[in-house]
């Protein structure tokens, strides 16, 4: 499909172009994997907060439960940043 574009490349130039294309593909793939991980972590944090609210039997407007929920969410979401 791209024969006209790449047939002119020979030996080391072709090898370098292959390395560039592979590196670009790897970056794209990692971008989508990291986005997927981010979404999973957000859902995990949401479920953890919902569980904490349900177990506490307190309204979400109460200051202490809000603080506990935010700490738990930040704990879950901060693990996400370590993968970048």
DRENMARNU-818555 format. One line per 3 residues: for each residue x, y, z of C-alpha. Coordinates in Angstrom, 1 decimal, m for minus. Layout:
BEGIN
X,Y,Z  ...
This chain:
BEGIN
0.0,0.0,0.0  2.9,2.4,0.8  5.4,0.9,m1.6
6.1,4.1,m3.5  6.9,5.9,m0.3  9.2,3.3,1.3
10.9,1.6,m1.7  13.3,4.5,m2.0  14.7,3.8,1.5
17.6,1.4,1.7  19.7,m0.3,4.4  20.3,1.9,7.4
17.8,4.5,6.4  15.1,1.8,6.1  16.1,0.4,9.5
15.9,3.8,11.1  12.4,4.4,9.6  11.2,1.0,10.9
12.5,1.9,14.4  10.7,5.3,14.2  7.4,3.7,13.1
7.6,1.0,15.8  8.4,3.7,18.5  5.4,5.8,17.3
3.1,2.7,17.4  4.3,1.9,21.0  3.6,5.5,22.1
0.1,5.3,20.7  m0.6,2.0,22.3  0.7,3.1,25.7
m1.5,6.3,25.4  m4.6,4.2,25.1  m3.6,1.7,27.8
m3.0,4.6,30.2  m6.3,6.2,29.4  m8.0,2.9,30.1
m6.2,2.6,33.4  m7.3,6.1,34.3  m10.9,5.2,33.6
m10.7,2.0,35.7  m9.1,3.9,38.6  m11.9,6.5,38.5
m14.6,3.8,38.6  m12.7,2.1,41.4  m12.6,5.3,43.4
m16.3,5.9,42.7  m17.2,2.5,44.0  m15.0,2.9,47.1
m16.7,6.2,47.9  m20.2,4.7,47.4  m19.3,1.8,49.7
m18.0,4.1,52.4  m21.2,6.2,52.3  m23.4,3.2,52.4
m21.5,1.7,55.3  m21.3,4.9,57.4  m25.1,5.5,57.3
m24.3,9.3,57.4  m25.2,11.9,54.9  m22.5,12.9,52.4
m22.8,16.5,53.5  m21.2,15.7,56.9  m17.6,17.0,57.0
m15.9,13.9,58.4  m17.3,11.5,55.8  m16.4,13.9,53.0
m12.8,14.0,54.2  m12.6,10.2,54.5  m14.0,9.8,51.0
m11.6,12.3,49.5  m8.7,10.7,51.2  m9.7,7.3,49.8
m10.2,8.6,46.3  m6.9,10.4,46.3  m5.2,7.2,47.5
m6.7,5.2,44.6  m6.1,7.9,42.0  m2.5,8.6,43.1
m1.6,5.0,42.3  m2.6,5.8,38.7  0.1,8.6,38.4
2.8,6.1,39.3  2.2,4.2,36.0  2.9,7.2,33.8
